[in-house]
Amino acid sequence: MTQEAPHPWTPADCLVAVMVAISASDENIRTAELIKIQSAVNNLPVFGDYDIDRLTVVSQTVLDLFEQEDGLAALFGLVRDNLPERLFETAYALACDVAAADGMILEPELRLLEEIRYELSIDRLHAAAIERGARARHITL
């Protein structure tokens, strides 16, 4: 599969793609998840120079890939090819935050989080810490 994007993905594009993927994994992109993605892009230093217009392009690419038989593998290929390894844990943390944003993590989201851990070689202990942080940030009274 070849990349369909008009130009190569930036590391920030990859982070957006992972967030969109986790949101779309249960085939129901919730408002809370969209707000979490938008908030991350607007507020986190890693997105400081991000061209906000790329958000729509990357999101559509992810959704298009999800409709293809080997789309998830292609998505992970794009991410691994364009995201520096030092940002792999950042990608996982953002995915956990988006998954937890609506107060429930459904089975498809859990499966994709497991796949992200595997594809990005996230250490079990680091993954547990990241997941615990996401739970703590998104707990309700």
Secondary structure, DSSP 4 states (H G I P E B T S, - for coil): ----SSSPPPHHHHHHHHHHHHHHTTS---HHHHHHHHHHHHH-GGGTT--TTHHHHHHHHHHHHHTSTTHHHHHHHHHHHHS-GGGHHHHHHHHHHHHHTTS---HHHHHHHHHHHHHTT--HHHHHHHHHHHHHHH---
